[in-house]
Amino acid sequence: MRRARTLLGLAAVAALVGLYFALRAPVDAFQGEYARIMHIHVPTAWLAFLAFGVTAFGSVMWRLRRSRRWDRLAAGSAELGVLFTGLALLTGSLWGGGVWGTYWDWADARMATTAMMFFVYLGYLALRRSSPDADTAASRSSLLGIIAVIQVPLVYFSVNLFRGLHQGQSIRPDGVTMPPEMLIAMLVNLAALTVVYVALLVARMAVLAEEELVAAVEPIAGTSVVPPRFGEVGDA
Amino acid sequence: MSFWGQVREFARRDLLAERRAGEVVSIVVPFGAVALMAFPLALGIDTPVISRTGPAMFWVVTFLFTMQIALRHTASDASHHRAMLALVGIDPFARLVGRSIASTILIWLFMAVMFPVMVLFYSPALPPTWLPALLPAALAGMGLAQIGTLAAEVTTGLQARSTLAPLLVAPLAIPLLIGGSQALESLVRGSGILPWVLLVSATDLALAVTAALIAHPMEDAAL
């Protein structure tokens, strides 16, 4: 838990640095101040992809090793993926309202596929909570965690596959189509939010491990009486 | 017994159980018709809007009630029943395929009843010829049955099964709903339906591959 606390402190500092760079970045000639939202929107979307990739990796490892650690990794990362996807949808919608004149456009494939991905992973989390036994929940949700990651490339390449309001990728193998000052601000925010993601993931995995320990305690008489925890007496 | 023999037996058993219980015919189908009726009542007297939304409502109702069909009591196995089937060497994928076939037939039946009901209540613009419309509709029904069967498998034995299963699979059904509804609209406009047929077919194929891949691990998780 100490490691998680240290990482959370580091994440808070990183978030402040990211915010500073986002506010110091130059204003876009067409988008105005709304361009600053992109410094949060793009990194949160990328981190959502990373989080769901980690969920798939954790799910595969759970199926191979049957170790609780991998299931906690998959579960914690899926929760953060949903959080970052929600933030990406929210910030994208706010940006769209100011720049495109609409908060949502059904004809845009990137928006529709991102929303679809969001709901699939909400279902993943609901599936986890529906199984009373941790191993059963892990077995069932690992399958969904592996299958659902197929959506990540679909969402990413949807701007190339379908025409819509979203622009294509700004960072491509053949070059970058944005000014260096804006690129630096975005990359700093990406690094900062990655630290936030890692810190939250480590903290969440520690909490999940504690929850499993609590769940493993057998009630003596119903749920109103539990065995004394002698190790905790000294802390009081 | 061969793989296809097992598939045939499962499909036959499911349909026989449904014929005896009448869960789909006597409960789900009338409820679907009521759902189709509720929307125009809630919307009020706006005939052009009702007419335009008819085909979309048909697909939405079909999707939602597909879940009811896939999660019907006559098609759910208790864990001891599953254990017995595993013990005698029944292939879990054969069980999935057989169940999907039975659900497909029941969903086609549901769609065959709902479409005239939708035409009656909504008076939508209809294509000049009917035959080409049947192919994408049949393929979409097949895909919905596969999705429903997979959702039913993943949520076997869970308390919140009836609400959790639709949440899990609703996003996956979107290509089927788009393909089915757009094919009908294309026919009304007089344009081709091939892209929509391909979209629905590709989704069906992807679902079949997924079912083949997860049938055995799913069996382990459910036992």
Chai-1 contact restraints between the chains, C-beta under 6 A:
chainA,res_idxA,chainB,res_idxB,connection_type,confidence,min_distance_angstrom,max_distance_angstrom,comment,restraint_id
A,M116,B,P171,contact,1.0,0.0,6.0,A-B,restraint_1
A,F119,B,P171,contact,1.0,0.0,6.0,A-B,restraint_2
A,V120,B,P171,contact,1.0,0.0,6.0,A-B,restraint_3
A,G123,B,L167,contact,1.0,0.0,6.0,A-B,restraint_4
A,G123,B,L168,contact,1.0,0.0,6.0,A-B,restraint_5
A,A126,B,L164,contact,1.0,0.0,6.0,A-B,restraint_6
A,A126,B,L167,contact,1.0,0.0,6.0,A-B,restraint_7
A,S130,B,L158,contact,1.0,0.0,6.0,A-B,restraint_8
A,S130,B,A160,contact,1.0,0.0,6.0,A-B,restraint_9
A,S130,B,L164,contact,1.0,0.0,6.0,A-B,restraint_10
A,S139,B,A221,contact,1.0,0.0,6.0,A-B,restraint_11
A,R140,B,V154,contact,1.0,0.0,6.0,A-B,restraint_12
A,R140,B,A221,contact,1.0,0.0,6.0,A-B,restraint_13
A,L143,B,I214,contact,1.0,0.0,6.0,A-B,restraint_14
A,L143,B,P217,contact,1.0,0.0,6.0,A-B,restraint_15
